[in-house]
Amino acid sequence: MQVGEYKGVFGTMWGIAREEGVREEVVGAKKGKKQGKVTRRSGQGIEGLWRGWRVGMWGLVGVWGSGLLGGGANGGEF
């Protein structure tokens, strides 16, 4: 897998939302039902950006929590 090109903050976010990955969407479904034609579109959408942000934040909370529980006397991260 190749690393994507950095195009600045908003350009990179746009690339993730519209170009990276594949998502499936249900088209023609009536309200409250998930029946309809499934189409595959490129990009992860806003949901992919939100999911990535959440995973990153929980990782950061985990590192901070382990530092608090470990006492931090060694001077290292873990």
MIRO-675826 format. One record per atom (N, C-alpha, C): chain; atom name; x, y, z; residue number from 1. Coordinates in pm, whole numbers. Layout:
<sites>
<site><mol>A</mol><atom>CA</atom><east>X</east><north>Y</north><up>Z</up><seq>NUM</seq></site>
...
</sites>
This chain:
<sites>
<site><mol>A</mol><atom>N</atom><east>84</east><north>-117</north><up>0</up><seq>1</seq></site>
<site><mol>A</mol><atom>CA</atom><east>0</east><north>0</north><up>0</up><seq>1</seq></site>
<site><mol>A</mol><atom>C</atom><east>89</east><north>124</north><up>0</up><seq>1</seq></site>
<site><mol>A</mol><atom>N</atom><east>61</east><north>216</north><up>-86</up><seq>2</seq></site>
<site><mol>A</mol><atom>CA</atom><east>138</east><north>338</north><up>-94</up><seq>2</seq></site>
<site><mol>A</mol><atom>C</atom><east>85</east><north>443</north><up>3</up><seq>2</seq></site>
<site><mol>A</mol><atom>N</atom><east>176</east><north>525</north><up>50</up><seq>3</seq></site>
<site><mol>A</mol><atom>CA</atom><east>138</east><north>636</north><up>136</up><seq>3</seq></site>
<site><mol>A</mol><atom>C</atom><east>85</east><north>748</north><up>47</up><seq>3</seq></site>
<site><mol>A</mol><atom>N</atom><east>-27</east><north>807</north><up>89</up><seq>4</seq></site>
<site><mol>A</mol><atom>CA</atom><east>-88</east><north>912</north><up>10</up><seq>4</seq></site>
<site><mol>A</mol><atom>C</atom><east>-8</east><north>1041</north><up>13</up><seq>4</seq></site>
<site><mol>A</mol><atom>N</atom><east>-34</east><north>1125</north><up>-83</up><seq>5</seq></site>
<site><mol>A</mol><atom>CA</atom><east>34</east><north>1253</north><up>-94</up><seq>5</seq></site>
<site><mol>A</mol><atom>C</atom><east>-24</east><north>1353</north><up>6</up><seq>5</seq></site>
<site><mol>A</mol><atom>N</atom><east>63</east><north>1432</north><up>70</up><seq>6</seq></site>
<site><mol>A</mol><atom>CA</atom><east>17</east><north>1535</north><up>163</up><seq>6</seq></site>
<site><mol>A</mol><atom>C</atom><east>-15</east><north>1661</north><up>84</up><seq>6</seq></site>
<site><mol>A</mol><atom>N</atom><east>-138</east><north>1708</north><up>97</up><seq>7</seq></site>
<site><mol>A</mol><atom>CA</atom><east>-185</east><north>1825</north><up>23</up><seq>7</seq></site>
<site><mol>A</mol><atom>C</atom><east>-232</east><north>1935</north><up>118</up><seq>7</seq></site>
<site><mol>A</mol><atom>N</atom><east>-174</east><north>1942</north><up>235</up><seq>8</seq></site>
<site><mol>A</mol><atom>CA</atom><east>-220</east><north>2037</north><up>336</up><seq>8</seq></site>
<site><mol>A</mol><atom>C</atom><east>-330</east><north>1972</north><up>419</up><seq>8</seq></site>
<site><mol>A</mol><atom>N</atom><east>-374</east><north>2039</north><up>522</up><seq>9</seq></site>
<site><mol>A</mol><atom>CA</atom><east>-472</east><north>1981</north><up>614</up><seq>9</seq></site>
<site><mol>A</mol><atom>C</atom><east>-604</east><north>1953</north><up>543</up><seq>9</seq></site>
<site><mol>A</mol><atom>N</atom><east>-662</east><north>2053</north><up>479</up><seq>10</seq></site>
<site><mol>A</mol><atom>CA</atom><east>-793</east><north>2034</north><up>417</up><seq>10</seq></site>
<site><mol>A</mol><atom>C</atom><east>-785</east><north>1949</north><up>290</up><seq>10</seq></site>
<site><mol>A</mol><atom>N</atom><east>-677</east><north>1962</north><up>215</up><seq>11</seq></site>
<site><mol>A</mol><atom>CA</atom><east>-660</east><north>1880</north><up>95</up><seq>11</seq></site>
<site><mol>A</mol><atom>C</atom><east>-646</east><north>1733</north><up>129</up><seq>11</seq></site>
<site><mol>A</mol><atom>N</atom><east>-575</east><north>1703</north><up>238</up><seq>12</seq></site>
<site><mol>A</mol><atom>CA</atom><east>-560</east><north>1565</north><up>281</up><seq>12</seq></site>
<site><mol>A</mol><atom>C</atom><east>-692</east><north>1509</north><up>332</up><seq>12</seq></site>
<site><mol>A</mol><atom>N</atom><east>-766</east><north>1590</north><up>407</up><seq>13</seq></site>
<site><mol>A</mol><atom>CA</atom><east>-898</east><north>1546</north><up>455</up><seq>13</seq></site>
<site><mol>A</mol><atom>C</atom><east>-991</east><north>1519</north><up>337</up><seq>13</seq></site>
<site><mol>A</mol><atom>N</atom><east>-987</east><north>1604</north><up>237</up><seq>14</seq></site>
<site><mol>A</mol><atom>CA</atom><east>-1069</east><north>1586</north><up>117</up><seq>14</seq></site>
<site><mol>A</mol><atom>C</atom><east>-1030</east><north>1455</north><up>47</up><seq>14</seq></site>
<site><mol>A</mol><atom>N</atom><east>-901</east><north>1428</north><up>38</up><seq>15</seq></site>
<site><mol>A</mol><atom>CA</atom><east>-854</east><north>1306</north><up>-25</up><seq>15</seq></site>
<site><mol>A</mol><atom>C</atom><east>-901</east><north>1181</north><up>47</up><seq>15</seq></site>
<site><mol>A</mol><atom>N</atom><east>-901</east><north>1184</north><up>180</up><seq>16</seq></site>
<site><mol>A</mol><atom>CA</atom><east>-949</east><north>1070</north><up>258</up><seq>16</seq></site>
<site><mol>A</mol><atom>C</atom><east>-1099</east><north>1052</north><up>237</up><seq>16</seq></site>
<site><mol>A</mol><atom>N</atom><east>-1172</east><north>1162</north><up>242</up><seq>17</seq></site>
<site><mol>A</mol><atom>CA</atom><east>-1318</east><north>1154</north><up>231</up><seq>17</seq></site>
<site><mol>A</mol><atom>C</atom><east>-1364</east><north>1114</north><up>91</up><seq>17</seq></site>
<site><mol>A</mol><atom>N</atom><east>-1292</east><north>1153</north><up>-14</up><seq>18</seq></site>
<site><mol>A</mol><atom>CA</atom><east>-1340</east><north>1132</north><up>-151</up><seq>18</seq></site>
<site><mol>A</mol><atom>C</atom><east>-1262</east><north>1031</north><up>-234</up><seq>18</seq></site>
<site><mol>A</mol><atom>N</atom><east>-1136</east><north>1001</north><up>-196</up><seq>19</seq></site>
<site><mol>A</mol><atom>CA</atom><east>-1054</east><north>920</north><up>-283</up><seq>19</seq></site>
<site><mol>A</mol><atom>C</atom><east>-1006</east><north>788</north><up>-222</up><seq>19</seq></site>
<site><mol>A</mol><atom>N</atom><east>-975</east><north>786</north><up>-93</up><seq>20</seq></site>
<site><mol>A</mol><atom>CA</atom><east>-917</east><north>666</north><up>-31</up><seq>20</seq></site>
<site><mol>A</mol><atom>C</atom><east>-1025</east><north>569</north><up>12</up><seq>20</seq></site>
<site><mol>A</mol><atom>N</atom><east>-1003</east><north>443</north><up>-14</up><seq>21</seq></site>
<site><mol>A</mol><atom>CA</atom><east>-1093</east><north>339</north><up>32</up><seq>21</seq></site>
<site><mol>A</mol><atom>C</atom><east>-1219</east><north>327</north><up>-53</up><seq>21</seq></site>
<site><mol>A</mol><atom>N</atom><east>-1308</east><north>237</north><up>-10</up><seq>22</seq></site>
<site><mol>A</mol><atom>CA</atom><east>-1435</east><north>212</north><up>-79</up><seq>22</seq></site>
<site><mol>A</mol><atom>C</atom><east>-1544</east><north>199</north><up>25</up><seq>22</seq></site>
<site><mol>A</mol><atom>N</atom><east>-1660</east><north>257</north><up>-3</up><seq>23</seq></site>
<site><mol>A</mol><atom>CA</atom><east>-1775</east><north>240</north><up>86</up><seq>23</seq></site>
<site><mol>A</mol><atom>C</atom><east>-1895</east><north>194</north><up>6</up><seq>23</seq></site>
<site><mol>A</mol><atom>N</atom><east>-1984</east><north>122</north><up>73</up><seq>24</seq></site>
<site><mol>A</mol><atom>CA</atom><east>-2106</east><north>75</north><up>8</up><seq>24</seq></site>
<site><mol>A</mol><atom>C</atom><east>-2222</east><north>159</north><up>57</up><seq>24</seq></site>
<site><mol>A</mol><atom>N</atom><east>-2307</east><north>200</north><up>-35</up><seq>25</seq></site>
<site><mol>A</mol><atom>CA</atom><east>-2425</east><north>279</north><up>-1</up><seq>25</seq></site>
<site><mol>A</mol><atom>C</atom><east>-2548</east><north>211</north><up>-57</up><seq>25</seq></site>
<site><mol>A</mol><atom>N</atom><east>-2658</east><north>219</north><up>17</up><seq>26</seq></site>
<site><mol>A</mol><atom>CA</atom><east>-2785</east><north>165</north><up>-29</up><seq>26</seq></site>
<site><mol>A</mol><atom>C</atom><east>-2862</east><north>277</north><up>-96</up><seq>26</seq></site>
<site><mol>A</mol><atom>N</atom><east>-2897</east><north>258</north><up>-223</up><seq>27</seq></site>
<site><mol>A</mol><atom>CA</atom><east>-2967</east><north>359</north><up>-301</up><seq>27</seq></site>
<site><mol>A</mol><atom>C</atom><east>-3109</east><north>310</north><up>-326</up><seq>27</seq></site>
<site><mol>A</mol><atom>N</atom><east>-3204</east><north>396</north><up>-313</up><seq>28</seq></site>
<site><mol>A</mol><atom>CA</atom><east>-3343</east><north>362</north><up>-342</up><seq>28</seq></site>
<site><mol>A</mol><atom>C</atom><east>-3416</east><north>296</north><up>-227</up><seq>28</seq></site>
<site><mol>A</mol><atom>N</atom><east>-3360</east><north>300</north><up>-107</up><seq>29</seq></site>
<site><mol>A</mol><atom>CA</atom><east>-3426</east><north>240</north><up>8</up><seq>29</seq></site>
<site><mol>A</mol><atom>C</atom><east>-3532</east><north>336</north><up>62</up><seq>29</seq></site>
<site><mol>A</mol><atom>N</atom><east>-3642</east><north>280</north><up>105</up><seq>30</seq></site>
<site><mol>A</mol><atom>CA</atom><east>-3746</east><north>362</north><up>164</up><seq>30</seq></site>
<site><mol>A</mol><atom>C</atom><east>-3711</east><north>390</north><up>309</up><seq>30</seq></site>
<site><mol>A</mol><atom>N</atom><east>-3771</east><north>494</north><up>363</up><seq>31</seq></site>
<site><mol>A</mol><atom>CA</atom><east>-3739</east><north>537</north><up>498</up><seq>31</seq></site>
<site><mol>A</mol><atom>C</atom><east>-3764</east><north>423</north><up>597</up><seq>31</seq></site>
<site><mol>A</mol><atom>N</atom><east>-3663</east><north>395</north><up>680</up><seq>32</seq></site>
<site><mol>A</mol><atom>CA</atom><east>-3675</east><north>290</north><up>781</up><seq>32</seq></site>
<site><mol>A</mol><atom>C</atom><east>-3642</east><north>151</north><up>732</up><seq>32</seq></site>
<site><mol>A</mol><atom>N</atom><east>-3619</east><north>134</north><up>603</up><seq>33</seq></site>
<site><mol>A</mol><atom>CA</atom><east>-3585</east><north>1</north><up>550</up><seq>33</seq></site>
<site><mol>A</mol><atom>C</atom><east>-3448</east><north>6</north><up>484</up><seq>33</seq></site>
<site><mol>A</mol><atom>N</atom><east>-3379</east><north>-105</north><up>489</up><seq>34</seq></site>
<site><mol>A</mol><atom>CA</atom><east>-3244</east><north>-110</north><up>431</up><seq>34</seq></site>
<site><mol>A</mol><atom>C</atom><east>-3243</east><north>-191</north><up>302</up><seq>34</seq></site>
<site><mol>A</mol><atom>N</atom><east>-3352</east><north>-194</north><up>233</up><seq>35</seq></site>
<site><mol>A</mol><atom>CA</atom><east>-3357</east><north>-267</north><up>107</up><seq>35</seq></site>
<site><mol>A</mol><atom>C</atom><east>-3342</east><north>-168</north><up>-7</up><seq>35</seq></site>
<site><mol>A</mol><atom>N</atom><east>-3269</east><north>-206</north><up>-104</up><seq>36</seq></site>
<site><mol>A</mol><atom>CA</atom><east>-3245</east><north>-120</north><up>-218</up><seq>36</seq></site>
<site><mol>A</mol><atom>C</atom><east>-3121</east><north>-167</north><up>-291</up><seq>36</seq></site>
<site><mol>A</mol><atom>N</atom><east>-3080</east><north>-94</north><up>-389</up><seq>37</seq></site>
<site><mol>A</mol><atom>CA</atom><east>-2962</east><north>-128</north><up>-466</up><seq>37</seq></site>
<site><mol>A</mol><atom>C</atom><east>-2836</east><north>-82</north><up>-392</up><seq>37</seq></site>
<site><mol>A</mol><atom>N</atom><east>-2738</east><north>-172</north><up>-380</up><seq>38</seq></site>
<site><mol>A</mol><atom>CA</atom><east>-2613</east><north>-140</north><up>-313</up><seq>38</seq></site>
<site><mol>A</mol><atom>C</atom><east>-2512</east><north>-95</north><up>-417</up><seq>38</seq></site>
<site><mol>A</mol><atom>N</atom><east>-2456</east><north>22</north><up>-397</up><seq>39</seq></site>
<site><mol>A</mol><atom>CA</atom><east>-2354</east><north>73</north><up>-488</up><seq>39</seq></site>
<site><mol>A</mol><atom>C</atom><east>-2224</east><north>91</north><up>-412</up><seq>39</seq></site>
<site><mol>A</mol><atom>N</atom><east>-2113</east><north>77</north><up>-483</up><seq>40</seq></site>
<site><mol>A</mol><atom>CA</atom><east>-1981</east><north>96</north><up>-424</up><seq>40</seq></site>
<site><mol>A</mol><atom>C</atom><east>-1926</east><north>228</north><up>-474</up><seq>40</seq></site>
<site><mol>A</mol><atom>N</atom><east>-1884</east><north>314</north><up>-380</up><seq>41</seq></site>
<site><mol>A</mol><atom>CA</atom><east>-1828</east><north>443</north><up>-414</up><seq>41</seq></site>
<site><mol>A</mol><atom>C</atom><east>-1689</east><north>455</north><up>-353</up><seq>41</seq></site>
<site><mol>A</mol><atom>N</atom><east>-1604</east><north>530</north><up>-420</up><seq>42</seq></site>
<site><mol>A</mol><atom>CA</atom><east>-1470</east><north>550</north><up>-365</up><seq>42</seq></site>
<site><mol>A</mol><atom>C</atom><east>-1474</east><north>656</north><up>-257</up><seq>42</seq></site>
<site><mol>A</mol><atom>N</atom><east>-1382</east><north>645</north><up>-165</up><seq>43</seq></site>
<site><mol>A</mol><atom>CA</atom><east>-1372</east><north>740</north><up>-54</up><seq>43</seq></site>
<site><mol>A</mol><atom>C</atom><east>-1440</east><north>688</north><up>70</up><seq>43</seq></site>
<site><mol>A</mol><atom>N</atom><east>-1393</east><north>733</north><up>185</up><seq>44</seq></site>
<site><mol>A</mol><atom>CA</atom><east>-1449</east><north>688</north><up>312</up><seq>44</seq></site>
<site><mol>A</mol><atom>C</atom><east>-1558</east><north>780</north><up>363</up><seq>44</seq></site>
<site><mol>A</mol><atom>N</atom><east>-1568</east><north>898</north><up>308</up><seq>45</seq></site>
<site><mol>A</mol><atom>CA</atom><east>-1670</east><north>992</north><up>350</up><seq>45</seq></site>
<site><mol>A</mol><atom>C</atom><east>-1638</east><north>1054</north><up>485</up><seq>45</seq></site>
<site><mol>A</mol><atom>N</atom><east>-1729</east><north>1134</north><up>531</up><seq>46</seq></site>
<site><mol>A</mol><atom>CA</atom><east>-1713</east><north>1200</north><up>661</up><seq>46</seq></site>
<site><mol>A</mol><atom>C</atom><east>-1709</east><north>1097</north><up>773</up><seq>46</seq></site>
<site><mol>A</mol><atom>N</atom><east>-1778</east><north>986</north><up>756</up><seq>47</seq></site>
<site><mol>A</mol><atom>CA</atom><east>-1778</east><north>881</north><up>858</up><seq>47</seq></site>
<site><mol>A</mol><atom>C</atom><east>-1638</east><north>825</north><up>878</up><seq>47</seq></site>
<site><mol>A</mol><atom>N</atom><east>-1562</east><north>810</north><up>770</up><seq>48</seq></site>
<site><mol>A</mol><atom>CA</atom><east>-1425</east><north>762</north><up>781</up><seq>48</seq></site>
<site><mol>A</mol><atom>C</atom><east>-1334</east><north>859</north><up>854</up><seq>48</seq></site>
<site><mol>A</mol><atom>N</atom><east>-1352</east><north>988</north><up>828</up><seq>49</seq></site>
<site><mol>A</mol><atom>CA</atom><east>-1274</east><north>1089</north><up>901</up><seq>49</seq></site>
<site><mol>A</mol><atom>C</atom><east>-1308</east><north>1087</north><up>1050</up><seq>49</seq></site>
<site><mol>A</mol><atom>N</atom><east>-1437</east><north>1077</north><up>1081</up><seq>50</seq></site>
<site><mol>A</mol><atom>CA</atom><east>-1482</east><north>1075</north><up>1220</up><seq>50</seq></site>
<site><mol>A</mol><atom>C</atom><east>-1429</east><north>951</north><up>1291</up><seq>50</seq></site>
<site><mol>A</mol><atom>N</atom><east>-1436</east><north>835</north><up>1226</up><seq>51</seq></site>
<site><mol>A</mol><atom>CA</atom><east>-1386</east><north>710</north><up>1284</up><seq>51</seq></site>
<site><mol>A</mol><atom>C</atom><east>-1236</east><north>720</north><up>1312</up><seq>51</seq></site>
<site><mol>A</mol><atom>N</atom><east>-1159</east><north>774</north><up>1219</up><seq>52</seq></site>
<site><mol>A</mol><atom>CA</atom><east>-1016</east><north>790</north><up>1239</up><seq>52</seq></site>
<site><mol>A</mol><atom>C</atom><east>-983</east><north>884</north><up>1353</up><seq>52</seq></site>
<site><mol>A</mol><atom>N</atom><east>-1059</east><north>992</north><up>1366</up><seq>53</seq></site>
<site><mol>A</mol><atom>CA</atom><east>-1036</east><north>1086</north><up>1475</up><seq>53</seq></site>
<site><mol>A</mol><atom>C</atom><east>-1064</east><north>1020</north><up>1609</up><seq>53</seq></site>
<site><mol>A</mol><atom>N</atom><east>-1173</east><north>944</north><up>1616</up><seq>54</seq></site>
<site><mol>A</mol><atom>CA</atom><east>-1208</east><north>876</north><up>1742</up><seq>54</seq></site>
<site><mol>A</mol><atom>C</atom><east>-1101</east><north>776</north><up>1782</up><seq>54</seq></site>
<site><mol>A</mol><atom>N</atom><east>-1052</east><north>696</north><up>1687</up><seq>55</seq></site>
<site><mol>A</mol><atom>CA</atom><east>-949</east><north>597</north><up>1716</up><seq>55</seq></site>
<site><mol>A</mol><atom>C</atom><east>-822</east><north>666</north><up>1766</up><seq>55</seq></site>
<site><mol>A</mol><atom>N</atom><east>-785</east><north>775</north><up>1702</up><seq>56</seq></site>
<site><mol>A</mol><atom>CA</atom><east>-667</east><north>849</north><up>1745</up><seq>56</seq></site>
<site><mol>A</mol><atom>C</atom><east>-681</east><north>907</north><up>1885</up><seq>56</seq></site>
<site><mol>A</mol><atom>N</atom><east>-799</east><north>960</north><up>1915</up><seq>57</seq></site>
<site><mol>A</mol><atom>CA</atom><east>-821</east><north>1018</north><up>2048</up><seq>57</seq></site>
<site><mol>A</mol><atom>C</atom><east>-819</east><north>911</north><up>2156</up><seq>57</seq></site>
<site><mol>A</mol><atom>N</atom><east>-880</east><north>795</north><up>2131</up><seq>58</seq></site>
<site><mol>A</mol><atom>CA</atom><east>-877</east><north>688</north><up>2231</up><seq>58</seq></site>
<site><mol>A</mol><atom>C</atom><east>-736</east><north>635</north><up>2251</up><seq>58</seq></site>
<site><mol>A</mol><atom>N</atom><east>-656</east><north>634</north><up>2145</up><seq>59</seq></site>
<site><mol>A</mol><atom>CA</atom><east>-516</east><north>596</north><up>2160</up><seq>59</seq></site>
<site><mol>A</mol><atom>C</atom><east>-441</east><north>693</north><up>2249</up><seq>59</seq></site>
<site><mol>A</mol><atom>N</atom><east>-466</east><north>821</north><up>2230</up><seq>60</seq></site>
<site><mol>A</mol><atom>CA</atom><east>-402</east><north>924</north><up>2311</up><seq>60</seq></site>
<site><mol>A</mol><atom>C</atom><east>-446</east><north>913</north><up>2457</up><seq>60</seq></site>
<site><mol>A</mol><atom>N</atom><east>-574</east><north>890</north><up>2480</up><seq>61</seq></site>
<site><mol>A</mol><atom>CA</atom><east>-625</east><north>872</north><up>2616</up><seq>61</seq></site>
<site><mol>A</mol><atom>C</atom><east>-560</east><north>750</north><up>2680</up><seq>61</seq></site>
<site><mol>A</mol><atom>N</atom><east>-541</east><north>645</north><up>2603</up><seq>62</seq></site>
<site><mol>A</mol><atom>CA</atom><east>-475</east><north>524</north><up>2656</up><seq>62</seq></site>
<site><mol>A</mol><atom>C</atom><east>-331</east><north>550</north><up>2697</up><seq>62</seq></site>
<site><mol>A</mol><atom>N</atom><east>-258</east><north>625</north><up>2617</up><seq>63</seq></site>
<site><mol>A</mol><atom>CA</atom><east>-119</east><north>657</north><up>2651</up><seq>63</seq></site>
<site><mol>A</mol><atom>C</atom><east>-115</east><north>744</north><up>2776</up><seq>63</seq></site>
<site><mol>A</mol><atom>N</atom><east>-202</east><north>844</north><up>2784</up><seq>64</seq></site>
<site><mol>A</mol><atom>CA</atom><east>-207</east><north>929</north><up>2903</up><seq>64</seq></site>
<site><mol>A</mol><atom>C</atom><east>-245</east><north>847</north><up>3027</up><seq>64</seq></site>
<site><mol>A</mol><atom>N</atom><east>-345</east><north>759</north><up>3012</up><seq>65</seq></site>
<site><mol>A</mol><atom>CA</atom><east>-388</east><north>677</north><up>3124</up><seq>65</seq></site>
<site><mol>A</mol><atom>C</atom><east>-280</east><north>583</north><up>3173</up><seq>65</seq></site>
<site><mol>A</mol><atom>N</atom><east>-206</east><north>522</north><up>3082</up><seq>66</seq></site>
<site><mol>A</mol><atom>CA</atom><east>-98</east><north>433</north><up>3125</up><seq>66</seq></site>
<site><mol>A</mol><atom>C</atom><east>14</east><north>512</north><up>3192</up><seq>66</seq></site>
<site><mol>A</mol><atom>N</atom><east>36</east><north>635</north><up>3148</up><seq>67</seq></site>
<site><mol>A</mol><atom>CA</atom><east>135</east><north>720</north><up>3214</up><seq>67</seq></site>
<site><mol>A</mol><atom>C</atom><east>93</east><north>756</north><up>3356</up><seq>67</seq></site>
<site><mol>A</mol><atom>N</atom><east>-36</east><north>783</north><up>3375</up><seq>68</seq></site>
<site><mol>A</mol><atom>CA</atom><east>-85</east><north>815</north><up>3508</up><seq>68</seq></site>
<site><mol>A</mol><atom>C</atom><east>-81</east><north>696</north><up>3602</up><seq>68</seq></site>
<site><mol>A</mol><atom>N</atom><east>-116</east><north>579</north><up>3551</up><seq>69</seq></site>
<site><mol>A</mol><atom>CA</atom><east>-117</east><north>459</north><up>3633</up><seq>69</seq></site>
<site><mol>A</mol><atom>C</atom><east>25</east><north>409</north><up>3663</up><seq>69</seq></site>
<site><mol>A</mol><atom>N</atom><east>116</east><north>434</north><up>3570</up><seq>70</seq></site>
<site><mol>A</mol><atom>CA</atom><east>253</east><north>387</north><up>3588</up><seq>70</seq></site>
<site><mol>A</mol><atom>C</atom><east>335</east><north>477</north><up>3679</up><seq>70</seq></site>
<site><mol>A</mol><atom>N</atom><east>289</east><north>593</north><up>3712</up><seq>71</seq></site>
<site><mol>A</mol><atom>CA</atom><east>362</east><north>682</north><up>3800</up><seq>71</seq></site>
<site><mol>A</mol><atom>C</atom><east>456</east><north>776</north><up>3729</up><seq>71</seq></site>
<site><mol>A</mol><atom>N</atom><east>507</east><north>737</north><up>3614</up><seq>72</seq></site>
<site><mol>A</mol><atom>CA</atom><east>595</east><north>824</north><up>3537</up><seq>72</seq></site>
<site><mol>A</mol><atom>C</atom><east>731</east><north>847</north><up>3602</up><seq>72</seq></site>
<site><mol>A</mol><atom>N</atom><east>777</east><north>761</north><up>3694</up><seq>73</seq></site>
<site><mol>A</mol><atom>CA</atom><east>903</east><north>782</north><up>3762</up><seq>73</seq></site>
<site><mol>A</mol><atom>C</atom><east>1023</east><north>749</north><up>3675</up><seq>73</seq></site>
<site><mol>A</mol><atom>N</atom><east>1005</east><north>667</north><up>3574</up><seq>74</seq></site>
<site><mol>A</mol><atom>CA</atom><east>1117</east><north>624</north><up>3490</up><seq>74</seq></site>
<site><mol>A</mol><atom>C</atom><east>1156</east><north>729</north><up>3387</up><seq>74</seq></site>
<site><mol>A</mol><atom>N</atom><east>1070</east><north>822</north><up>3359</up><seq>75</seq></site>
<site><mol>A</mol><atom>CA</atom><east>1100</east><north>924</north><up>3260</up><seq>75</seq></site>
<site><mol>A</mol><atom>C</atom><east>1068</east><north>880</north><up>3118</up><seq>75</seq></site>
<site><mol>A</mol><atom>N</atom><east>1033</east><north>755</north><up>3098</up><seq>76</seq></site>
<site><mol>A</mol><atom>CA</atom><east>998</east><north>704</north><up>2966</up><seq>76</seq></site>
<site><mol>A</mol><atom>C</atom><east>850</east><north>714</north><up>2941</up><seq>76</seq></site>
<site><mol>A</mol><atom>N</atom><east>811</east><north>684</north><up>2819</up><seq>77</seq></site>
<site><mol>A</mol><atom>CA</atom><east>668</east><north>693</north><up>2787</up><seq>77</seq></site>
<site><mol>A</mol><atom>C</atom><east>590</east><north>580</north><up>2850</up><seq>77</seq></site>
<site><mol>A</mol><atom>N</atom><east>651</east><north>461</north><up>2860</up><seq>78</seq></site>
<site><mol>A</mol><atom>CA</atom><east>579</east><north>346</north><up>2917</up><seq>78</seq></site>
<site><mol>A</mol><atom>C</atom><east>651</east><north>293</north><up>3037</up><seq>78</seq></site>
</sites>
